[in-house]
Amino acid sequence: MFATRINDPPGATTRAAGPRFAPIVADWDNAPDEDAMKAMKRREGLAKLTGRERYLDDLPLPVGGLWAATVRSREARGMLRAVRFGEGVAWDDFVIVDHRDIPGQNVVVLIEDDQPVLASSEVRHVHEPVLLLAHPSRAALRHAVRAVSIEIEPQVPVLDVTTQPRPEQLQYNDDNVFKHLSVNKGDISQGFESAVHVIEGAYATGAQEHVYLETQGMLATLEAGDGEGDVVVVRGSMQCPYYVHRALMTALDRPAHRVRVIQTPTGGCFGGKEEFPSMLAIHAALLALKAQRAVKLVYERSEDLAVSTKRHAAWIHHRTALDATGRLLAQDIEIAMDAGAYVTLSPVVLSRAVIHAAGPYRCPNVRIRGRSMLSNRVPSGAFRGFGAPQAHFASERHMDRVAAALGLDPVTLRQRNLLRDGDCTATGQRITDGSDRQGLLRRALEMADWEHKREQHRVWNASERWHRRGIGLAVFHHGAGFTGSGEVDLASEVHVAGLEDGRVEVLAAATEMGQGTITVLTQLAAARLGLDPEQVLVAEPDTARVPDSGPTVASRTAMIVGRLVERAADDLLARLGSRPQPGDGQALSRAIVAWHRAHPGRTLLGRARYQPPAGIVWDDQRYRGDAYGAYAWAAYVAEVEVDLTTYAARVIDFVAVQEVGKVLNEVLARGQIQGGVVQGIGWALSEEIVSRNGAMVNAQLTNYIIPTCDDTPRIRVAFEENPYPHGAQGSKGIGELPMDGPGPAIANAIAAALDVDPRVLPLRPERIMALVEP
């Protein structure tokens, strides 16, 4: 009923919106038509533009289906004593599920199996799920949720992770620390002993809400199986179908073939639909199993804001040793992150923060210590940048403070210390990619007209009574793909199928969530096989049809999955036994058709499984070695204006220069950078989560303030290309990078404008006023 190929939305033809272009096959003689490749239009763009795309809430509820709702804890921490059902509700008309209805393990499987599907004896945060209800009427559901009372014996919660927990607050080991991580290079004591200057600083960043356009939602149905019983089918808005599939198998106690997960068109994620959808999927499935009917669970915006995961709040301390010329001798860095009530993805968020904390700078002696800590708040989780934005804010704000203390220009300090080819990062990874990091910085400064603007601002600030202007810089890097041995452990796989009608289909679990996955995978397959894009389909991410190509996270889709698409296309050609002439897509289509005629009933499938590049070595125990196969590098410049009557800051110009390997599709790439910058502006200036008793109290878009068009400056984007040999067509990761730079660039610009020392994000007017009028 719901099955459809992504490239063929309901009512659409298979004709692609993009232009025709010449073939691209890496080991053929013909070079790609780069202009046509970069101009290829979004494959699903027309369906979205015309409203034909059907998101989860657009899918019809099957006849007899039920709507679902969640009953939640109102306490931050306590023992569950009773659940009482109020009068005036026909409870017999409702399907009711609690922890006793879970056929498998009461756990949402992820890194550590500590988060329950439904609370059974205790609650660890406000809004923790306790009970599930289903009913044909959404209005009746809302009334019923309010009629349920949950009696909880309160316990002392942890709401401040910056202080030592008291004995009665301990809930995890003997320190409430979920994860300790450390990176060590050289001997920091030697660096500090020989230092001429030692500069310290403490920095903090707040939590952040994803505010994806489409809220969280799942539809669970039961479908006939192969004779071994029914199949639970869950459709929904998500990034990682196989995360959800594994979680369902564990909670429902079902083998893989009796659980099926299908990603529906998804209206934005930013990491917020990485791990969190697993819980929704289990909730919907439990109700469907008990009711033996379809169940749809869709959060309203206020619920989504209140209960979903957020970016980790972080506290970071830098102590830095330098010689007389401003060269780094030692960096001693401590990172603390608020993980919330359960582990979720906090270990890998902390990992990326720790690895990026030293910045893109060479330093012979480094010690970085990080910990993610339990609090009785809604769990923190994945968010674009994954720990690196917090680390880079502290690093780049600290570099400006170091420059001021030494009487150096902030540009000079960075130029003096930027990594060069042959240098090693804090983990001991030798950088040999040939990227021109100094050139990136120079181009950003030129585009921003740095020196001229600084002089303009001096004149402006001397003459303007109620406004001040400033310009700030951030230089940073971001590792692409999973950390260390992560990609090897995933063992991602991609298939490319030759269809009976001569077209090909890409089979991968990589999801489209607005970033352009369908377009890029179509582009890569078409180029590799010499086909017109119209002859390439991208399969709907469906665990019954596509192999596990890993999660759509960590800026890995184009670089890792795209490369697997290329290799699977090569394997398809090898299985055909002949290779058509470059550019002759019709010949390839005819060869595919002929193969099927000669092998009726068989499947023509090219396969590829991830293989690490040679020479990549990582020691997970010592946290040493090659943390990432490739890094993207960037320099961002923000120009701000501060109103001294309201103390509101606004960004009036922004320059983003980055090296992300080969740019596969310039329109999509620019969109990723500009979107990330806007998200970073919100995190830097306005997006603050206000909490009480561990709960978000400003869970409405009237008082959780994201940037609007009026708050968005001109964002000028430039790319320097340095192809990465192990990425698809030379690509590296791009999606997370632009979240890393805006926060520190904007804070440094405000510091320059007002001659103040901002160390906490977001810099809302109240915080800026406190800096100016302490």
Beta strands, then each sheet from edge to edge (+ up, - down):
strand 1: 66-72
strand 2: 78-85
strand 3: 95-97
strand 4: 122-123
strand 5: 129-135
strand 6: 148-154
strand 7: 177-185
strand 8: 197-205
strand 9: 217-223
strand 10: 231-236
strand 11: 259-263
strand 12: 295-298
strand 13: 314-322
strand 14: 328-340
strand 15: 365-374
strand 16: 467-480
strand 17: 493-498
strand 18: 504-507
strand 19: 536-538
strand 20: 604-609
strand 21: 618-619
strand 22: 624-625
strand 23: 630-643
strand 24: 649-659
strand 25: 691-692
strand 26: 695-696
strand 27: 714-719
strand 28: 760-761
sheet 1: 3+ 5- 1+ 12+ 9- 10+ 11+
sheet 2: 4+ 2- 6+
sheet 3: 7+ 15- 14- 13+ 8- 28-
sheet 4: 16+ 23- 24+ 27+
sheet 5: 19+ 18+ 17- 20+
sheet 6: 21+ 22-
sheet 7: 25+ 26-
end
